[in-house]
C-alpha cells in the first residue's frame, strides 16, 4: 500500500536537475514565476551521491503505472 507520505523521508533536491553518468549534476534554479535564474554544475562525490540515492529511493517506492489509481 502506498501513502501520500512515502517520500517525506527522502532527501530530495529542492530544484530541477540533470544527473549525468553518476558523476555530474546540473542544477537549474528558478524564480518564483518559473524563469531560469541560474544553473550550477556540481561534481563533488557527496552531492552526486545525494542526488543518485534520492533517485534510486524514489524509483524503489514508486507506484507502477499499471497499478496506479488516482485517489
C-alpha positions, 0 to 999 in steps of 0.5 A, spaced: 500 500 500 502 506 498 501 513 502 501 520 500 507 520 505 512 515 502 517 520 500 517 525 506 523 521 508 527 522 502 532 527 501 530 530 495 533 536 491 529 542 492 530 544 484 530 541 477 536 537 475 540 533 470 544 527 473 549 525 468 553 518 468 553 518 476 558 523 476 555 530 474 549 534 476 546 540 473 542 544 477 537 549 474 534 554 479 528 558 478 524 564 480 518 564 483 514 565 476 518 559 473 524 563 469 531 560 469 535 564 474 541 560 474 544 553 473 550 550 477 554 544 475 556 540 481 561 534 481 563 533 488 562 525 490 557 527 496 552 531 492 552 526 486 551 521 491 545 525 494 542 526 488 543 518 485 540 515 492 534 520 492 533 517 485 534 510 486 529 511 493 524 514 489 524 509 483 524 503 489 517 506 492 514 508 486 507 506 484 507 502 477 503 505 472 499 499 471 497 499 478 496 506 479 489 509 481 488 516 482 485 517 489 
